[in-house]
Amino acid sequence: MTKTSSTTVDIRPATPADRPTVERLWLMFRHDLSEFDTAAEPQLPNPDGTFRSERVDAAFGGGGDDWAPYLFLRGERPVGFAFVRGLSGPTRVLNSFFVVRGVRRGGVGLRAVQDVVRRHPGRWEIAFQDANPGAVAFWRRVGEDLAPGEWNEERRPVPQRADLPPDVWISFRCGEATRG
């Protein structure tokens, strides 16, 4: 359990039974990100109201043992998720991360990242977009929290998407492991 100022949040591996819940959270996540889409053509929902979901598929088995999904709960209510990839390689990537707006700015996000990262010690990378000022501030704070003075930031082109501005990537090492 991870304690916030006024709530307790459980950060745990997501199970196949959690997939429908994570899929609904995924819709909120993709909706939030669509505000910061800088492509010439904005990313809109599919005709059925969903967004592309390859990452959900990968996190729930399509990526093999290289991926791990996490679910964040406040009591019985889902408040976020994270997908980690690269577990079999030298660098883990926090591929997707989301906290519902109702609990943002209360420490849930930072504590969730701390918990997830410490479960997989080693080198980490996390991407975000400059167009999202909340993400810029949050991920820089995460870098400083998890690797004070020893994290890096760089801009990298988005593969096969020359029409998009580069992603911002932070990288750091985290050697503490927790069980759970």
URVEN-V809131 format. One record per residue. N is the residue number from 1. RES is the residue in one small letter. SS is DSSP state (h for helix, s for strand, l for the rest). PHI is phi in whole degrees, -180 to 180 (* if undefined). BURIAL is I if it has 9 or more other C-alpha atoms within 8 Angstrom, else O. Layout:
n = {N & N}
res = {RES & RES}
ss = {SS & SS}
phi = {PHI & PHI}
burial = {BURIAL & BURIAL}
//
This chain:
n = {1 & 2 & 3 & 4 & 5 & 6 & 7 & 8 & 9 & 10 & 11 & 12 & 13 & 14 & 15 & 16 & 17 & 18 & 19 & 20 & 21 & 22 & 23 & 24 & 25 & 26 & 27 & 28 & 29 & 30 & 31 & 32 & 33 & 34 & 35 & 36 & 37 & 38 & 39 & 40 & 41 & 42 & 43 & 44 & 45 & 46 & 47 & 48 & 49 & 50 & 51 & 52 & 53 & 54 & 55 & 56 & 57 & 58 & 59 & 60 & 61 & 62 & 63 & 64 & 65 & 66 & 67 & 68 & 69 & 70 & 71 & 72 & 73 & 74 & 75 & 76 & 77 & 78 & 79 & 80 & 81 & 82 & 83 & 84 & 85 & 86 & 87 & 88 & 89 & 90 & 91 & 92 & 93 & 94 & 95 & 96 & 97 & 98 & 99 & 100 & 101 & 102 & 103 & 104 & 105 & 106 & 107 & 108 & 109 & 110 & 111 & 112 & 113 & 114 & 115 & 116 & 117 & 118 & 119 & 120 & 121 & 122 & 123 & 124 & 125 & 126 & 127 & 128 & 129 & 130 & 131 & 132 & 133 & 134 & 135 & 136 & 137 & 138 & 139 & 140 & 141 & 142 & 143 & 144 & 145 & 146 & 147 & 148 & 149 & 150 & 151 & 152 & 153 & 154 & 155 & 156 & 157 & 158 & 159 & 160 & 161 & 162 & 163 & 164 & 165 & 166 & 167 & 168 & 169 & 170 & 171 & 172 & 173 & 174 & 175 & 176 & 177 & 178 & 179 & 180}
res = {m & t & k & t & s & s & t & t & v & d & i & r & p & a & t & p & a & d & r & p & t & v & e & r & l & w & l & m & f & r & h & d & l & s & e & f & d & t & a & a & e & p & q & l & p & n & p & d & g & t & f & r & s & e & r & v & d & a & a & f & g & g & g & g & d & d & w & a & p & y & l & f & l & r & g & e & r & p & v & g & f & a & f & v & r & g & l & s & g & p & t & r & v & l & n & s & f & f & v & v & r & g & v & r & r & g & g & v & g & l & r & a & v & q & d & v & v & r & r & h & p & g & r & w & e & i & a & f & q & d & a & n & p & g & a & v & a & f & w & r & r & v & g & e & d & l & a & p & g & e & w & n & e & e & r & r & p & v & p & q & r & a & d & l & p & p & d & v & w & i & s & f & r & c & g & e & a & t & r & g}
ss = {l & s & s & l & l & l & l & s & s & s & s & s & s & l & l & h & h & h & h & h & h & h & h & h & h & h & h & h & h & h & h & h & h & h & l & l & l & l & l & l & l & l & l & l & l & l & l & l & l & l & l & l & l & h & h & h & h & h & h & h & h & h & l & h & h & h & s & s & s & s & s & s & s & s & l & l & s & s & s & s & s & s & s & s & s & l & l & l & l & l & s & s & s & s & s & s & s & s & s & l & h & h & h & l & l & l & l & h & h & h & h & h & h & h & h & h & h & h & h & l & l & s & s & s & s & s & s & s & l & l & l & l & h & h & h & h & h & h & h & h & h & h & h & h & h & h & l & l & l & l & l & s & s & s & s & s & l & l & l & l & l & l & l & l & l & l & s & s & s & s & s & s & s & s & l & l & l & l & l & l}
phi = {* & -116 & -95 & -107 & -57 & -131 & -141 & -107 & -123 & -95 & -113 & -143 & -58 & -82 & -102 & -56 & -66 & -82 & -55 & -58 & -67 & -64 & -62 & -69 & -63 & -57 & -61 & -65 & -59 & -66 & -63 & -59 & -69 & -62 & -63 & -104 & -66 & -110 & -73 & -60 & -108 & -65 & -81 & -105 & -62 & -65 & -55 & -88 & 91 & -91 & -112 & -55 & -138 & -58 & -68 & -63 & -59 & -64 & -65 & -101 & 116 & -68 & -101 & 67 & -77 & -81 & -120 & -145 & -94 & -127 & -124 & -109 & -126 & -113 & 66 & -95 & -97 & -73 & -126 & 167 & -154 & -146 & -119 & -112 & -129 & 86 & -66 & -92 & -111 & -77 & -130 & -90 & -125 & -80 & -74 & -147 & -151 & -149 & -130 & -64 & -58 & -64 & -120 & -68 & 68 & -115 & 95 & -62 & -61 & -62 & -65 & -65 & -61 & -55 & -63 & -63 & -63 & -69 & -75 & -132 & -60 & 136 & -83 & -129 & -138 & -140 & -106 & -156 & -111 & -60 & -70 & -107 & -61 & -64 & -67 & -56 & -65 & -63 & -70 & -66 & -64 & -60 & -57 & -70 & -68 & -86 & -146 & -51 & 70 & -128 & -117 & -122 & -133 & -149 & -103 & -132 & -61 & -80 & -56 & 57 & -139 & -64 & -78 & -103 & -66 & -63 & -78 & -96 & -121 & -106 & -138 & -164 & -113 & -136 & -104 & -83 & -112 & -122 & -103 & 156}
burial = {O & I & O & I & O & O & O & I & I & I & I & O & O & I & O & O & O & I & I & O & O & I & I & O & I & I & I & I & I & I & O & O & O & I & O & I & O & O & O & O & O & O & O & O & I & O & O & O & O & O & I & O & O & O & O & I & I & I & I & I & I & O & I & O & O & I & I & I & I & I & I & I & I & I & O & O & O & I & I & I & I & I & I & I & I & I & I & O & O & O & I & I & I & I & I & I & I & I & I & I & O & O & I & I & O & O & I & I & I & O & I & I & I & I & I & I & I & I & I & I & I & I & I & I & I & I & I & I & I & I & O & I & O & O & I & I & O & O & I & I & O & I & I & I & O & I & I & O & O & O & I & O & O & O & O & O & I & I & O & O & O & O & O & I & O & I & I & I & I & I & I & I & I & I & O & O & O & O & O & O}
//
